[in-house]
Amino acid sequence: MPGERLILRDMSEVGRFPGGAPPTRVELTIQQAGERKQEEGGCRRWFRKMCPCCCKRQNSTSYDVTDRVELVKPPTPILQPTKPKPENGETKEMEGNLSVCWMDLLSSKTGQNRLEHHTDLYHGDELIIRRGQTFQIEIELNRPFSADSDKLHLDLKTGPLPMVSKGTHVIIPLVDHLEDERWEAKIVQQNGNKIKLSVNSPANAVIGLYGVTVATTSQKDEVAATYKSSKNIVMLFNPWCEEDTVFLDDEEERKEYVLNDIGRIYYGTENQIGARTWNFGQFHEGILDACLFILEKSDMPPSGQADPVNVVRVISALINAQDDFGVLVGNWSGNYSDGVSPTAWSSSVEILKKYHSSNGTPVSYGQCWVFSGVTTTVLRCLGIPARSVTNFQSAHDTDVSLTTDVYLDENLEPIDYLNRDSVWNFHVWNECWMARADLPAGHGGWQAVDSTPQETSQGTFRCGPASVNAIRSGQVYLKHDTPFVFAEVNSDKIYWQRNLDGTFSQIYSEKKAVGHCISTKAVGSDERADITHLYKHPEGSEEERIAVELASRYGSKPDVYSAPNAEDVTVEVKVEGEGPRMGADAKLSILVKNLSSQPRRATLHSQVAVMYYTGVLKGTIKKDELPLAAEKTIEWVLPYQQYRNQLVDQAALLLTLSGKVSETQQVLANQTSFRLRTPDLVIMPLGEAVVGKEMAAKISFTNPLPRTLKGVVFRVEGLGLQRGHEVVVGDVGAHATVTLTEHFIPTQPGPRKLVASLDCKELTQVHGVADVVSTFENADINVHIGGALPDVICM
């Protein structure tokens, strides 16, 4: 790219150093694949060093070199706190104690805070924000703020007994630079006595209602002056924040499952599916207050409100009034004379407002679709993506057998007092979206939650959240209440006949009796979306049968299906070395061992899915069937072309294997998560690191992909070495090498780290670090090439 200019973006606003840092010089080289770099001779290097003006470095034709760029010292930001002006040639201390005259939380529905946090649709004048995102407030003081002598911090408190250790009492300090994942505030504007603060909250903050206080002191103060805001802050979950557990990576789905306040709920039979419009009304006046009231009414401590799993479990219990004076009384008797018939409701708004205004008196009456509609409202209102789901031919398993049991006497007549299990024409529950750090990788995403009171869970009428992925695969040992939901969608109907001695024998099984046409409203339209495939494999397939038999082993009747004659075949997946690398075919080894002396045959089903680092699956990208006839090692390959446009951040994948041994009926199952490794940036310091003297560091990177990287940007920063800034490189060709030379002046002595990262759409998680020890005299330089820490995916 001859003639191109290198673009630098100063990051002083987000850096950690004051405005007096020295200028930065950068040199950039891009060497295309197959090109050779010309070396400069030793004599010429010596002569150029002695007389640089007479012997300038020549541009080589084998690679492109941009002009050397000077990043001039930026002007002093106007955001710095104003210092008092000296009078009569002498500097006087700021007179008078600092105090707050007035505070504005900038909570207007049309203001920047509410718009940026997607909370402008809520009614009310409180500051309604989402965690993991910055917000602004304005404060008027009795005099100008002086950073040298004045201190100021914010106090946020929630719950009846706020505690710092529980995250319910938050002390927010003033800092020079905001960092992610912590409570901090920064002065971003000062005009006389007024200051504007930008406040950052972590993505795991406790949600709920916070009181806000400002505390101020000066050097000569002994007691802080406090000012309590007349308005509160309401903190919600944040599906727009990647670090939030409820992050949903699709804007259209966020609009549907968080912001849409009208939906459709399905009912009837699988052959005659009806639909009714439901007004969720999560932004309606008074609904947010009602939802916060429900949380307050629960026995969950406020500190538990940071975890959406806890919140969803509490909501599931409190939407029904079966045992805790929750929102709705269930009634299936047909007599609704002292209340409202369940079929008369078409909105959650009246139900929630009535419950709140009566200080928690349960509302009469509800059935499954009403419980589901209200649950959708509450979850969306609190910021958790949610939807109502209808299952046709929905089983109700009463004894955790994971089968729907029908008991007959000796004459094949039903035994009514034993036939407690049932199959409903339809049943409506909910799904909510979240990562599940409490479960193995791959079980985040949609979670089933049911507020209709059917069976107790840990002594309370509630159900979920249960991973839909776990339900599909029969992993009913994973919490919460997965066995119950599995039975609703995929249990077999087993017929038992009583023998003359009083025992029962299995006489027939119906394998396709339950779990049909599982339905929810489609994204962006009023059409019905069939999501049965999310809950179960195709009916009658070997994978579906494996899931059913695996689940039954954890039920109260583990011998319903014939146990394997032997379990003598093992399956193991091995990742060689550091694992597959980005840009090449991903190869894993599947080791199948036969521990018996007899031949064993099986068909191994494999599928690999793209996975977020939180364990949420994006989608399956490859399926295979692998015949097994002997002990062997199978080389499993995922071609680059199949994953090149499918990956998400961290480049994580989940390989799932399942099968059944023909001779013994042994079920084989294995899940292995892995990721495609990206290359490190190689950082090599050049010369000695001496405070106040210029040094350099060379940063190099080779594109591992057989495709061009678009819009490549380097970010370079080193505390005490280099102010954070961006270097816009542009496009980097397939297998091309980029070399960046940073010139900087160390400002602090001691061990320091120069950190760099590369960002572009096609490649993420590329970074490197060099350890540099700066001294006031000549000192050794300790260099660590590549990543400072081994690459780890947190699941």
Secondary structure, DSSP 8 states (H G I E B T S, - for coil): -TT---EEEE-TTTSSS-TT---EEEEEEEE-TT-------HHHHHHHHH-TTTS-----TTSEE---EEE------TTS------BTTB-----S---EEEEE----TTSHHHHHTT-TTS-SSSEEEETTS-EEEEEEESS---TTTEEEEEEEE-SSS--GGGTSEEEEEB-SS--TTS-EEEEEEEETTEEEEEEE--TT---EEEEEEEEEEETT-SS-EEEE-SS-EEEE--TT-TTSTT--S-HHHHIIIII--EEEEEEEETTEEEEEEEE--TTSTTHHHHHHHHHHHSSS-GGGGG-HHHHHHHHHHHSB-TTT--SEEE--SS--TTS--GGG--BSHHHHHHHHHTTS--EEEE-HHHHHHHHHHHHHHHT--EEEEEEEEEEE-SSS-SSEEEEE-TTS-B-TTT---EEEEEEEEEEEEE--TTS-TT--EEEEE--S-SSEETTEE----EEHHHHHHT-TTSTTTHHHHHHHHH--EEEEEE-TTS-EEEEEEETTSS-EEEEEE-TTSSSEEE-HHHHS-STT-HHHHHHHHHHHTTSS-TTSS---S---EEEEEE--TT--BTTS-EEEEEEEEE-SSS---EEEEEEEEEE-TTS-EEEEEEEEEEEE-SSEEEEEEE-HHHHTTT--GGGEEEEEEEEEETTT--EEEEEEEEE-B----EEEEES--BTTS-EEEEEEEE--SSS-EEEEEEEEEETTTEEEEEEEEEEE-TT-EEEEEEEE---S-EEEEEEEEEEETTEEEEEEEEEEEEBSS--------S-SS------
